[in-house]
Structures are given as C-alpha cells and as structure tokens.
C-alpha cells in the first residue's frame, strides 16, 4: 500500500469529507478524491460509503483505519522520542486529567514545571472520560482510579479527601447537621447528569441513609467547580474534594467525625515512554508538588 495514499485515507477518515481532509493536507478536493479512488482500486474493496451528507467508513475502511491510526500514533511517539535529547527533556508533552483537577490544581502549577524545563511544551487535555494512551490520544494521564488499560506504567501519587461544607448563611437559615442522619432534613448540592470525574462523588447522598435510597439534591450540576460556587451561594450542603478547597473563604466544615471516602490518584503512561525524559521530569514534578500539598498522604 502506498504510504502517501494511506496518509490521505487517514485524513479523510478522521475528517469525514474530502473537502475537510483537503484543507488539512493542503490538497484540492479532487486530488484527495483521486487518491482515495486509487487506493480502493489497489485494494479491490470500497473504503467509504458516499452520500450527500458526507462519507462513512465501510467495514473494510474501519479495519484499515484502525491499523493506520495505530501506525500514525506509533510514528508520532517515535518521532518525539528521537527528537528528545538524552541530556535534557525536550518536545511536547500531552497530559490528560479530569476537568476539575486540571483547572483548579494542575494548570496553576504548570508555570513552575515549564519554567524549570524551557525546552518542554505542554498540551493539556481536560476530559472526565479516559483518553486512550495506547492510541496516543495523550502521552500521560493523571487518573482518579487505577488504570484499566493493560501495559500502562502506573505511579500512585496520593489520596484525595472529601470535606463537607456549607455557607454561614445557609446554616443560619437551616440549622447545622450534627450527624449524617440529619442530612435527610437539609438541602444538598450534588453532582449529576454525566459520568462523574471521581469515584464516590455523591457519597453524601447515601451516608447515614437508613432506608437504602439515596437523597435527592436540591441542585445537581455536572461540575465540581459549579458545586462549590453553589455551596458558597448558600444553596445547600455539599461534599468537595480537598484539591478544590485551597481557599475555604468563610465556608464552614461539617460532620468532622464522619468517615469520608478517599480517592487514589495515579500517574500513568505507556510502556514505550518509560525512558522518556519529558515523562520522568513531569512525574517527579507531580510527586514533589503533591507531597508538598499533603505531606502525610503520599
């Protein structure tokens, strides 16, 4: 198979149209179409279903694109490793983590990492779902659970703890819960409407609940940051992970004697990047930064 044609095929498969692929490749729509037709003729199979709204991969096209995507991912990894100096870290590092952790904890600290390693640049991908490291959707990940993919190197970074908070205004109007069962008579701010970024995110809905059914939240919102804003505004009581609470700013901690869940945090990356200098210095930066944040929990 001709490599140039495979490159064009991959661009078309990802873009879903000849025109958009041509824009990416700086080729005309007709040139892209000719390359795809030539590849289909060489393989003697159709690779796309063509219709008015665009292109859809055939079964054969799906199989070919899976392989081509993997090849391109491996090439990108090899290119990065070859470009990286053995003496010092260099090149782009693609990091993924959850939206809340990336926005509130990691992004503000990246200045220190980038200042210490001026030849490294960072692409930060915030997603509450796990990106596929094997397919190079990212180089490294900070995960709030053990890695599920095989063949990933993992390093335990520490624990995330929960704390229950309410505003003084809320407590003045509604009273202060003294035990978990009291939450049955309070307004709760909970996480809702999409996959949670960390496990046990709504544990407050179940703690001390005798009938086994979770409490409903007065407000459910699919953002931990928005939950914190709502708690500050006095809407209700909520549980927030400690990395969001670097500035409690007048909020009142509640239920200090209640056993709260914790979340294990991991740094993970593909085996192929084990010897990457960029990865090792970023790992060391994370370990140091998190141990300074919670010296008794790492």
C-alpha positions as CSV (number, residue, x, y, z in Angstrom):
1,X,0.0,0.0,0.0
2,X,1.3,3.4,-0.9
3,X,2.2,5.5,2.1
4,X,1.0,8.8,0.7
5,X,-2.4,7.3,-0.1
6,X,-2.7,5.9,3.4
7,X,-1.9,9.3,4.8
8,X,-4.7,10.8,2.7
9,X,-7.0,8.0,3.6
10,X,-6.4,8.6,7.3
11,X,-7.1,12.3,7.0
12,X,-10.4,11.6,5.1
13,X,-11.5,9.0,7.7
14,X,-10.9,11.4,10.5
15,X,-12.4,14.4,8.8
16,X,-15.4,12.7,7.2
17,X,-15.2,14.5,3.9
18,X,-12.8,15.1,1.0
19,X,-13.1,18.8,1.4
20,X,-12.1,19.0,5.1
21,X,-9.3,16.5,4.6
22,X,-8.0,18.6,1.7
23,X,-7.9,21.6,3.9
24,X,-5.9,19.7,6.4
25,X,-3.5,18.3,3.8
26,X,-3.4,21.4,1.7
27,X,-4.7,19.5,-1.3
28,X,-7.7,20.1,-3.6
29,X,-10.9,18.1,-3.1
30,X,-10.4,16.4,-6.5
31,X,-6.8,15.4,-5.6
32,X,-8.0,13.8,-2.4
33,X,-10.8,12.0,-4.2
34,X,-8.4,10.6,-6.8
35,X,-6.1,9.3,-4.1
36,X,-8.9,7.5,-2.3
37,X,-10.2,6.0,-5.6
38,X,-6.7,4.8,-6.4
39,X,-6.3,3.2,-3.0
40,X,-9.7,1.5,-3.3
41,X,-8.8,0.2,-6.7
42,X,-5.5,-1.1,-5.5
43,X,-7.1,-2.9,-2.6
44,X,-10.2,-4.0,-4.6
45,X,-12.5,-3.0,-1.8
46,X,-14.7,0.1,-1.1
47,X,-13.4,2.1,1.8
48,X,-16.2,4.7,2.1
49,X,-19.9,4.9,1.6
50,X,-20.5,8.1,-0.3
51,X,-23.7,10.1,0.4
52,X,-24.9,13.7,0.3
53,X,-24.1,14.4,3.9
54,X,-20.5,13.2,3.7
55,X,-18.5,9.9,4.0
56,X,-19.0,6.9,6.2
57,X,-16.3,4.2,6.5
58,X,-17.2,0.8,5.2
59,X,-16.4,-2.3,7.3
60,X,-13.2,-2.7,5.4
61,X,-12.5,1.0,5.8
62,X,-12.9,0.8,9.6
63,X,-10.5,-2.1,9.7
64,X,-7.9,-0.2,7.7
65,X,-8.3,3.0,9.7
66,X,-7.8,1.2,13.0
67,X,-4.4,0.0,11.8
68,X,-3.4,3.2,10.1
69,X,-4.4,5.2,13.3
70,X,-2.2,2.9,15.4
71,X,0.7,3.2,12.9
72,X,0.5,7.0,13.0
73,X,0.3,7.0,16.8
74,X,3.4,4.8,17.0
75,X,5.2,7.1,14.5
76,X,4.3,10.2,16.5
77,X,5.7,8.6,19.6
78,X,8.9,7.5,17.9
79,X,9.3,11.0,16.4
80,X,9.0,12.6,19.8
81,X,11.5,10.2,21.4
82,X,14.0,10.7,18.6
83,X,13.7,14.5,18.9
84,X,14.2,14.4,22.6
85,X,17.7,14.9,23.9
86,X,19.1,12.3,26.2
87,X,20.7,15.0,28.3
88,X,17.6,17.1,28.9
89,X,13.9,16.9,28.4
90,X,12.5,18.5,25.2
91,X,9.4,18.4,23.0
92,X,5.7,18.5,23.5
93,X,4.0,16.5,26.4
94,X,0.3,15.8,26.0
95,X,-1.2,15.5,29.5
96,X,-4.8,14.5,30.3
97,X,-6.7,14.6,33.5
98,X,-10.2,15.4,34.8
99,X,-11.6,18.8,34.2
100,X,-11.8,19.9,37.8
101,X,-8.4,18.7,38.8
102,X,-6.8,20.2,35.7
103,X,-8.4,23.6,36.1
104,X,-8.1,24.1,39.8
105,X,-4.9,22.2,40.7
106,X,-2.7,21.4,37.8
107,X,-3.0,24.4,35.4
108,X,-1.9,26.9,38.0
109,X,1.2,24.9,38.8
110,X,2.3,24.3,35.3
111,X,4.2,27.6,35.2
112,X,6.7,26.1,37.7
113,X,7.2,23.0,35.6
114,X,7.6,24.9,32.3
115,X,10.0,27.4,33.9
116,X,12.1,24.6,35.1
117,X,12.1,22.8,31.7
118,X,12.1,25.5,29.0
119,X,12.5,23.1,26.1
120,X,9.3,21.2,27.0
121,X,5.9,22.5,25.9
122,X,2.6,21.1,27.2
123,X,-0.8,20.2,25.6
124,X,-3.3,19.9,28.5
125,X,-6.4,17.8,27.6
126,X,-9.1,18.0,30.2
127,X,-11.7,15.2,29.9
128,X,-13.7,13.4,32.6
129,X,-13.5,10.2,30.4
130,X,-10.3,8.2,30.0
131,X,-8.4,9.1,26.8
132,X,-6.7,6.1,25.1
133,X,-3.0,6.4,25.9
134,X,-2.2,3.3,23.8
135,X,-3.5,5.2,20.8
136,X,-1.6,8.3,21.7
137,X,-4.7,10.4,22.4
138,X,-2.4,11.7,25.2
139,X,1.1,10.8,26.4
140,X,0.4,10.7,30.1
141,X,-2.6,10.8,32.4
142,X,-3.4,11.8,36.0
143,X,-6.3,9.4,36.8
144,X,-8.6,9.2,39.8
145,X,-8.6,5.4,39.7
146,X,-6.2,2.6,38.9
147,X,-5.5,2.3,35.1
148,X,-7.9,0.0,33.3
149,X,-5.8,-0.4,30.1
150,X,-3.1,-3.1,30.1
151,X,0.5,-2.3,29.5
152,X,0.4,1.1,31.3
153,X,3.1,2.1,33.8
154,X,1.5,3.5,36.9
155,X,2.7,5.5,39.9
156,X,0.5,6.1,42.9
157,X,0.5,9.9,43.6
158,X,-1.5,10.2,46.8
159,X,-5.1,10.4,48.1
160,X,-7.8,12.9,47.5
161,X,-10.0,13.5,50.6
162,X,-13.6,14.9,50.8
163,X,-14.9,17.5,53.1
164,X,-18.5,18.6,53.8
165,X,-19.1,22.3,53.5
166,X,-21.9,24.9,53.9
167,X,-22.1,28.6,54.0
168,X,-22.8,30.6,57.2
169,X,-25.9,32.0,55.6
170,X,-27.3,28.5,54.9
171,X,-26.6,27.2,58.4
172,X,-28.2,30.3,60.0
173,X,-31.3,29.7,58.0
174,X,-31.5,25.9,58.1
175,X,-29.5,24.8,61.2
176,X,-26.3,22.7,61.4
177,X,-26.4,18.9,60.9
178,X,-24.8,17.1,63.8
179,X,-24.9,13.6,62.5
180,X,-25.3,12.0,59.0
181,X,-29.0,11.2,59.5
182,X,-29.7,14.9,59.9
183,X,-28.9,15.4,56.2
184,X,-32.4,14.0,55.5
185,X,-33.7,17.4,56.5
186,X,-31.3,19.5,54.6
187,X,-30.8,20.8,51.1
188,X,-27.9,19.1,49.2
189,X,-25.8,20.1,46.3
190,X,-24.8,17.0,44.3
191,X,-23.0,16.0,41.1
192,X,-25.3,15.0,38.3
193,X,-26.1,14.5,34.6
194,X,-22.9,12.9,33.3
195,X,-20.1,10.5,34.3
196,X,-18.5,11.8,37.5
197,X,-14.8,12.8,37.4
198,X,-14.0,10.9,40.6
199,X,-15.5,7.9,42.4
200,X,-18.0,8.3,45.2
201,X,-18.7,11.8,44.1
202,X,-22.2,11.7,45.6
203,X,-21.4,9.7,48.8
204,X,-23.1,12.5,50.8
205,X,-26.4,11.4,49.3
206,X,-26.1,7.9,50.9
207,X,-24.2,8.4,54.2
208,X,-26.4,7.7,57.2
209,X,-29.4,6.9,55.0
210,X,-31.3,4.1,56.8
211,X,-33.8,3.2,54.1
212,X,-31.1,2.5,51.5
213,X,-32.3,5.0,48.9
214,X,-30.0,8.0,48.1
215,X,-31.1,11.5,49.0
216,X,-32.1,13.8,46.1
217,X,-30.2,17.0,45.7
218,X,-31.9,20.4,45.6
219,X,-29.3,21.2,43.0
220,X,-27.5,18.7,40.8
221,X,-24.8,20.1,38.5
222,X,-22.2,18.3,36.3
223,X,-19.2,20.4,37.6
224,X,-17.4,20.2,40.9
225,X,-16.4,23.9,40.5
226,X,-20.1,24.9,40.0
227,X,-21.0,22.8,43.1
228,X,-18.5,24.8,45.1
229,X,-20.0,28.1,43.8
230,X,-23.5,26.9,44.7
231,X,-22.4,26.0,48.2
232,X,-20.8,29.4,48.7
233,X,-24.0,31.0,47.5
234,X,-25.9,29.2,50.3
235,X,-28.0,26.9,48.1
236,X,-27.2,23.9,50.3
237,X,-24.6,21.5,51.8
238,X,-22.1,19.7,49.6
239,X,-19.0,17.4,49.7
240,X,-16.0,18.8,47.8
241,X,-12.6,17.1,47.1
242,X,-9.7,18.8,49.0
243,X,-7.8,19.9,45.9
244,X,-10.7,22.4,45.2
245,X,-10.6,23.8,48.7
246,X,-7.2,25.7,48.8
247,X,-9.2,28.8,49.9
248,X,-12.3,27.8,52.1
249,X,-13.1,31.6,52.2
250,X,-15.6,31.5,55.0
251,X,-17.3,28.2,54.4
252,X,-18.0,26.1,57.5
253,X,-16.8,22.4,57.6
254,X,-19.4,20.0,58.8
255,X,-19.6,16.4,60.2
256,X,-16.0,16.2,61.2
257,X,-16.4,12.8,62.8
258,X,-18.0,11.1,59.8
259,X,-15.7,8.7,57.9
260,X,-15.3,10.1,54.4
261,X,-14.2,8.2,51.3
262,X,-10.9,8.9,49.7
263,X,-9.8,8.7,46.0
264,X,-6.5,7.2,45.0
265,X,-4.7,9.3,42.3
266,X,-2.3,7.7,39.8
267,X,0.1,8.9,37.2
268,X,0.0,6.6,34.2
269,X,1.8,6.4,30.8
270,X,2.5,3.8,28.1
271,X,5.5,1.4,28.5
272,X,7.1,2.9,25.4
273,X,7.6,6.2,27.2
274,X,9.3,4.7,30.2
275,X,12.6,6.1,29.2
276,X,11.3,9.5,28.1
277,X,13.0,12.4,29.8
278,X,9.9,14.6,29.5
279,X,7.7,12.0,31.2
280,X,10.2,11.4,34.1
281,X,10.7,15.0,34.9
282,X,6.9,15.6,34.9
283,X,6.4,12.6,37.1
284,X,9.0,13.9,39.6
285,X,7.3,17.4,39.5
286,X,3.9,15.8,40.3
287,X,5.3,13.7,43.1
288,X,7.0,16.7,44.7
289,X,4.0,19.0,44.3
290,X,1.5,16.6,45.7
291,X,3.7,15.7,48.6
292,X,4.0,19.4,49.5
293,X,0.2,19.7,49.3
294,X,-0.4,16.7,51.5
295,X,2.9,15.6,53.2
296,X,1.1,12.9,55.3
297,X,-0.9,11.3,52.4
298,X,1.5,10.4,49.7
